[in-house]
């Protein structure tokens, strides 16, 4: 059991590293987008979640769980990007 838990811990560490990279892209997007209203894109959100669900199904993992996780991930990313957009414009 210790080996399994160590494996899970390692995967969690890798996931957090990937999320840090993803949030780096959110910072880049906040710099690039000229209008705050461009941050939220419902069509893009739906496409990202649909792609994650499709990949989950292809990999045999629970797609309903992935749909909920990705909805939280995308909403959190949007919130982060909005905060970053505001922060960058306050500096200027």
N, C-alpha and C positions, 0 to 999 in steps of 0.2 A: 504494500500500500504506500509506503514511503516513496518508492520509485514513481508511482503514478502521480502522487501529489507533487513531487519534484518536477515531473513533466508538465503538469498543469501550471505550476508556478513559472516555469520557463516560457511556456506559451503566453501566459499573461504578460510577462516581461516583454516578449516580442510584440504582442499586440499594442502595448503602451508605446513602444518605440515607433511603431507604424502610425499610431494615432498622433504622436508628436509631429511626425512628418506631414500627416494630413492637415493638422492645425497650422503648420507652416504654410501650406498652400492657402489656407483661409486668410492668413496675414497678407500673403501676396495678392490675393483677390481683393482684399480691402484696400490695398494701395492702388490697384489698377482701376477699379470701378469708380467712375467719376461721380455717379449719383448714388446716394444711400438707398434709394428705391430699387436699385439693380441687385442688391444683396439677396433679397428673397425672390426666388424663381420657382414657383410651384411646379411648372412643367419639368424642370431639371430635378427637383426633389422627387417627383413621381418616377422619373426615369432611373434615378440612382437606386431608389428602393426596389423598383421592379427588377433591375439588373442583379441586385443582391439576392432577392428572392429566387430568381431563376438559377443563379449559381448555387444557392443553398440546395435547391431541389436537385440539381445535377450532381451535387456532392453527397446527397442523401442525409442532409441535416435538416432539422425542423424549420421549414420556411416561415411558419407563423412567428416563431421566436425571432428569426432574423429580420422579418418585417418590422416587428416592434423595436428591436435593437437599432435598426437602421433609421427608423423614424426618429428615435431619440438622438442618434448620432447626427443626423442631418439638422434637426432642430437646434441641437447644441452647437453645431458648427455655424449655423446661421446667426445664432445669438452671439457667438464669439466674434464672427466677422463684423457684425453690426457694432459691437463694442470697440473693435479694433478700428473700424472705419471712423467712428466718432473720435477716438483717441488721436488718430493721425491728423484729423482735421482741426482738432483743438490746438495741436502743436503749431500749425501753420499760421 
